Amino acid sequence: MPLSPLSKEPNSAGSRSARWRWLLVCAALVLGGCASLPPPPASTPSSAIPPSTRTDLGAKAAQAAASASAPSGHSGFRAMTQASVALDARLTLIRRAQVSLDLQYYLLGDDEVGHLMLRELRDAAQRGVRVRLLLDDFYTNGMDRLLLGLAATPNVEVRLFNPFGVGRVSGLGRWISLAADFRRLNHRMHNKLFVAVVAVAIVGGRNLADGYFMRDPGANFIDFDALAVGPVVAQLAGIFDVYWNSAQVAPIAWVAAARESPDRLRADFDAEVNLFAPRAPPAAPALDAFGIPPLAADLDAGLPKLIWAEASAYADPPDKVLSTKDGDLSRTAAFRNLEAFSGARHEVMLFSPYIVPGAKGLKRMQEARDHGITVRVITNSMSATDEPLASLAYERYREAMLRMGVELYELSSLQLYRDPNVRKFFGNSRAQLHVKLGLIDRTTMIIGSMNLDQRSVTTNTELAVSIRSPELCQRVLVYFNSANPNDARGAYRVRLAPDGKSQQWIALGGADGPELLDGEPEVDRLLRIKLFLMSLFVSEDLL
């Protein structure tokens, strides 16, 4: 992620201006101290509560496996491409949980969706459900009292990954702390994981904020999640426990001590999260894009349309920066992913909002092309991205990828909006790709939190699930209009011009067929000048 650990998730003007402030602070500061935190107080380790068929969700998951005669060791999956379906699934799991809920997220928004989630977690805890909420601390600015209020609720624990210390109460204070303690605070937890009673889990690219669920008036993400049952859920619960009990995590009360009583904190929490209560979340459609009803009805029916497959979950160690400082990436999720991609025989298809492959990534692509393997990449265009600096870095590699025969597709809001059905969902907001998927020979899917950039490889922690299922691969490709190159909609295909030097963009799915453009479309020249000047001071390792 560019500039800082924050940058590739929120899409607000505030986050962009914050990045400008960071550059100014870093340039002006004369560091004379350390913002490091002392070791957190010893806390009692806790672990996932073992699943039980005595719980509603545990019984439903077991029933689904039995009804499908699922092979031993296989897990069941449901693809969730539509935002309303993904939000409804999370709410259903919270409301039907009876024993435990474990949530691990990079970003929980101080917005409508974020407050909705907090409110629902409070209600679950009041029913006696144990709630463990683990958040990366970068985007909690201004949310300390809200999180303290939730943590004051019986049955709830809230912990933060790599928390800020002095200065955490203001944006400027956090930027100064980042500059003073960059090595530690630059290391962020990018994982996204939702586990309900160790029976059902959700993994994928979505954070818990408006822009990931079509609720942001300015910009919204096209994203992807998968719901899972079966053995892979226990693996994911184990990953959560490793992070929850790691030295990089501290309770919210340790870094943001409250002066008010627990009763006062709870009352203030209730008042704040109830501000959005009158606005009900959008209802999921009666049937989703794959003909499956909302999760509550699907559970009651026995989850009959799950796709069963071999699967494995893996994640970076919480101390990733320390464990990879000598260049050894063998314990990382990126290493596992690259090993899987190296096993391709015919095709590798990559969906990522940000593509900054670096020299090593280019080498891997060249090796694949040398073996006749098709490499197809789908990412954001400069006009669609929420991170133009990352897009600028991607452009440095674009010609090299094209010369080796990599197929490049760039999402465009303008092209997407030619479809009236797309306009209906996005309204006046900008559409941005946030899908993080790798497909190998259309038989294996890798889903998770990882971008195809340097931060995801070396700095941020990431989580992934590998699923061996041709059926699931095909289902997702058809939904994203990617089963065949000519199916693509809402995107430009980039190619080398006949002169072999310049590049051309082909607008796919136009009213009169493909449209050929000799210059990069929809690009603000003034923005490009600004980005170039900024890029002189920003290492690619931060992108």
N, C-alpha and C positions, 0 to 999 in steps of 0.2 A: 504494500500500500504506500502511496506516495507521501512524502513529507514527514509523516508521523504515523503512529500506529492507528490513529483515528480514521484515516481519511477515506477509505473506500466504502463506507457504509452510508452515513447520512447524505442526503441530497439537498440540503437547505442552503440558502445563501449565507446563513450564519456560519456553517461549517467552512465555507470557502473563505469568508473574511477572517475566520480564526486561523486558517493556514497562512494568510498574509501576515497576521500579527506574529505568528510563530517565527517567520523569517526575520521580521524586524527585531524581535526580542533576541533571537540567536545572534544576530549581527551586532547588537548593541551591548549585550550583557558582558560584563567582566566577572567571570565566575569566581567567587571567593568563599565557597563553602560547599556543603553537600546536603542534598535534600533527601538522602537515604533515610529509611525508617529503621528503627531498632527492631530486633526480632519480635514477632507477635507473642503474646502470652500463650503458654501451653494450653491447648484445647483438647477435649476428649475426642478421639477419632470416632467417626460414625460411618456406617456402611449401609448399603441398600438393604431394605427389608426383603427377605426371600419371597418370591411370588407364591401365591396360593390360589387354588381353584375355589376357595371359599369366598373370594372377592368376585364382584361382578365382572370386572375386566379380565381377571385371571381365568374365570370360568369360560368367558366368551373366547378368549385366545385359545384355550385348550380345546374347546368345542370346534373351533374353526379348523384346527390341525387334524382332529379326529375325523371330521366330516369330509375333509379333502383327501384323507388317507395320505397326508404329507409324508414323504420319506424322512426317516430319522435324521435329525440334524439340519433339516431345511427350515427356513424362515419364510413367513408370508409377508407380501408387500402390496401396498396400494399407492399408486402414483397420485400426487396432488399438485396439479398444475394451476388450478384456479385459486385466486386469493381467498375468495369467500369460503371455499371448501376447506382450505388450509386453516383459516381462522376458526371456522365452525368445529373442526376436528380438535383443535386445542381446547376450546371451551367445553366440548363434550367430555373430553378426558378429564379435565379438572372437575367438572360437575359430577362425574360418575366414579371418580377415585374414592376409595374407602380407606386406604392404608397410607399411601405415600405418593408424593410428587417430587421429582428432582428435575430442576431446570437449570441449564447452563447456557448462557448467551453472551455474545459480544456486546450487544446493544439492546437495552430496554428503553423505549422512548418515553420522554416526559410529555406524552401526547395522549390522544384518545385510546389507541390500542394499548399503549403501555399501562395507562391507568385502568383500563378494562382488565388486563391480566392481573394486575396487583389486587384489584377488587375481588376477582374470582379466587385468587390464591388465599386471600384473607377468609373468604367464605368457606373454602375447603378446610382451612385450619380450624375454623370455628366448629366444623363438623367432626373434628378429631383427626383429620388427615395430617400426617407429618409432612411439612413443606421445607425443602432445602432449595434455596435460590442462590445460584452462583453467577455473578456478573463480572465481566471485565470492568475495571474502574474508570476507563477513559471517558466514557460518556455518561457518567453519573453526576456531572457538574450540576449543582442546584437541586439534587435529589436526595441529599443526605437525610433530611428530616422525613421525607416520604419513606425511604428505606428503613430508617430507624423505627418509624411507626409500624411498618409491617413486621419488623423483627421483634417488636414489643408484643406482638400477638402470640399467645400460647400456641405451641406446636410449630412455630416458624423459626428458621435460622436463615440469615442472609450473610453471605460472605463475598468478598471482593478479591479479584485477582490483581496482583501487583498494584496495590493501592497507592494513591498519592497521600502525602503526609501534610507538612506545613504548606499552606497556601491552597489547599484543595477546595476552599469555599468560593473561589473566584476563577474565572477563565484565565485571567492574566497570571494569577498565582500558579495555576497548573502549568501554563506554558513556561514560566520561569523554572518551576520544579523539573519539568522535562529537560530543559537546557542544562540544568545543574546536575541531574542524575540520569543522563540520557541512556546509558547502557541498560539500566534496569527498567526505566519507564517506557523505553522504546519497545520492550518485549511485551506483546499483548496477547490475550487469549481470544482467538477468533472463532472458537468452537460454537456450534449451535446444536443443542440437544435437549429433548423433552422426553422424560421417562415417567410413565404412570404405572404405579404398583409393580414395577419390573415385569409387566405383562405386555404393554404397548409402548412404542417409542415413535418419535418423529425426528427425522434428520433431514438436512438439506441446507439451502442457502438463506432462508428467511430469518431475520431478526424479529424482535417483538416491537415494531413501531409502525406508524401509519403507512409509510411509503411501501411497505412490504405486503400490504393488504388492501391496496387501492383506496386508501383513505386520505391521501395527501393531495391537497388542491394544486400543488405545483408540479410534482413529479412522482411517478410510481414505477416500481420495478416489475419486470417480467421475471418470475422466479419459479423454483421447483422444490418440493418436499416429497418425502416418501414416509408413509406410515408403516411400521413394522411390528410383527408379532413373532414369537418363536425364540430360538436360541440366541439370535443376534441381539435381542433386547438385554439379556443377561450380560453379554459382552459390553454393550453400551453403558449399562449400569456400573460395571466394573471400572470403565474409563472415568465415569463421573466421580466415583469414589476416590480414584487416584488424584484427581484434581482437588476435590473437596478437602482432602487431608494433606495436601502438599504444603511445603514451606512457602510457596508463592501466594498463598491465600490467607486472608485475615478476616475476622468478623467485622461487620460494619460498625459495631459499637466500639471497637478498638481504635479505628481511624477517625471516627466521627462521634466522639463522646457526646451524649445528650445531657443537658442540664434539667430537662423536664422529667416529670414522672412518667412511667409507662402508660398510665391512664391518659395523661395529656397528649402523649405522642400518638396513642391510638385514636383519640378523638380528632386530632389534627389530620391524621391519615384518612380517617373516614370522611371528613369534610372535603379534603382535596380530591380523593378518587371518586367521590360521588358527584363532582361537578359535571362529569361526562355521562353520568348514569342515565339521564333522560334520552340520550342518543343510543338507540339499540344498534348493535352491529348488523351488517347486512346479512340477510338470510342466505344460506347456501341454496343452490338450485335443487329442484326436486330430483334431478339426475345430473351428475357431473358429465364432463366431456367423454367419459368412458362408460356412461350408462349406470353409474353406481349412486345410490342415494346418500344423503348426509350421514355422517358417522353414527349418530344415535340409531337411526333406522337400520343401518348396515350391521351394527353390533347386534341389534335385536333379531336380525335375520340370520345371524351366525357367521357374518363376514364371508359370504359364499364366493365372492369374486376376487379374493386375494390371489396373487401370483406367488407360488411357492418355489423356492430356489435355494441353492447353496449361497451362503453369505458370510462375510467376516467384517468385523469392525476394528478399526485401529486409529490411533491418535498419536500426536507428538507427546513427548514427556513434558510435564509442566515447566521443567528447568531447561527447555530447549536451547536457549542461548548459551548456557554453560556447557551443555552436553555436545554442542556442535562447534564450539569455538576453535577447535583444531581442524575444522573442515570435514569431520566425520559426520555424514548425514545418514548413517545406516539405521539409526533409531527413529528416523523421522517418517511422517506420513508421505512426504514428497518422495522419499526413496522407495517406499512400497508402491506408490503410484507409478513411478518410472519403471520399476521392475515389471509391473503388470503391462504397461504400454510396450515394453521391449518384447513381450510375448506375442504381440500382434502378428498375424499372418497376412492380412488383407487390408485392414483399414483401422485408422484411429480417428475418432471424431471428438473434438474438444469444444465445449461451450464454456466461456469464461468472460466476465465483464471487462477484465483487464488482462492484456497479453504483453508481458515483458520477459521474453524467454532467456535473455542473456546468451553468452557464448556457449555455455553448456547445453542450454535448451535447443539452440540452433543445431548443435552437433548431433543431438538425439534425433531431431527432425531429419537431418541429412542422412543419418544412418538408416532411418526408416524408409526414406525415399530411395536410397541406394538398393534396398531390398524389394523395391516395387510396391511398397505399402502406401496406400492413399492416406494422406493426412489432410483433414478438413477442419478448419477453425472457424468458429462463430463468435464474434465479439461485438463491442459497441463501436460505432463510428465516432469520430471526434464530436459531431453535433449531438450525439445521443448520450455520451458518457457523462457521469457525474464527477469524473476525475480526469480533466483534460491533460494534466501533466503526465499521467500514466499513458494516455492516448498518444501524447507526443513521443514518449519513450518507445511505444509500440511502433510508431512510424519509422523509427531508426532501423527496425528489423524487417519491416514489411517487404522491401525490395528483395532482401536476401531470401525470405521465405518464398516469395513468388518465383524467384529464379530456380529454386530447388524443386518447384512443382507443388508447393503447399497450396491448397485451395482456401482462399480467405473470403469470408462473408462479414459484412459490417451492418449491424442493425441501424435503422433510421426511423425516427418517429414520423418524419414526413411521409416515408414510404408506407409505414404501418397504417397511417391514418387514411390511406386510400381505401382501406377496408372498413365499411360502415359498422361492422360488428366490433372491430377494435375501437373505433371512436366511441361507441356506446359505453365501453368499459372505462376508457381513460378520460373521457370528457375533454376538458381543456388542458389536462396535465400532460407532461412530457413522459413518454415511454422510454424506459432504460432497461437494458438486459442485466440481470443479476444471477442468471442460472449458472451453476457450477457443476458440470457433468463431464465425464469422460466415457466414451463408448469404444470398446475394443472388439473388432470383428462383428459388431452387432450381436454379440453373445454375452458380453460382460459390461456391466455399468458400474462406474465409480461415482458415487454421490457424496457430497459433504460440503465443507466450508472453504475449501482451498481454491484460491485464485492461481492463475498461471503467471506468477510474478515472483520477484526475488524475496519479497517479505514473507510470502507464504512458505518459501523453501527454507529460509535461514533464520527468521526472526519471530514471526507470530506462530502461536500454536494452532494446529488445525486438526480436524477430525474427518474421517472418511469411512464409508461402507462400500465394500465391493460385493456386487450381486451378479451371479452367473445366471442370466435369464434372457434368452433371445426374445421371449414374449414381452417382457418388460421393456427391453431396448426398443423393439418395434413400436410398441404402444406410445412411448415417449417421442420417438422420432416422427411418427405420424402427426402427433399433436403439434409439434414445433415445426411442421412443414419441412422436415429435413430428411425424410426417407430417401429422397432422390435430389440431386443438385437442382433440377428444374422445378422442384416443388417449393423452393424457398420463396417466402413472401416478406415484405417489409424490410428488405435488406438490399445492400449493394454487394455484388460480387466484384472483387478487385482483381485485376489482371495486368500483366505487362502489356504496354502498347506495342504495336507492330515494330516500332523502331527499337524495341528492346531496352529503352532507357527510361521513358516516362511510364506512368501508370494510368489505367483507365478504370472507371467505375460503371458497372452495368446495373441499372435500377431494375430489379426483378419484379414481375407481377404488375407492370404498368397496364393502363387501360388499353393501350395499343401494342402491347408486347414489351419486351425489354427495351430500355432506353440507354444509349451509350453516352457517357460523359467523359470528356478528356481531362477535366480538372476535379479535384476533390470537392464534392458537393457540400453545401450547407455549412461552410466554414467561415467563421468570423475572423477576418484578417488581423484586426486589432488584438483579439484574444491570442492569436497565434504569436504575435510579437511579444506580448506579455509573458506567454508561456516560455518562449525561447529565452528571455532574459532571466526568468525564474529558474529554468533548467540549468543555467550556468552555476547555480549555487546548490543544487540538489543532487546528491549522489543517486545513481540508479539503484543502489542497494536499499534505498528508502522507498522504492516504488513497488 
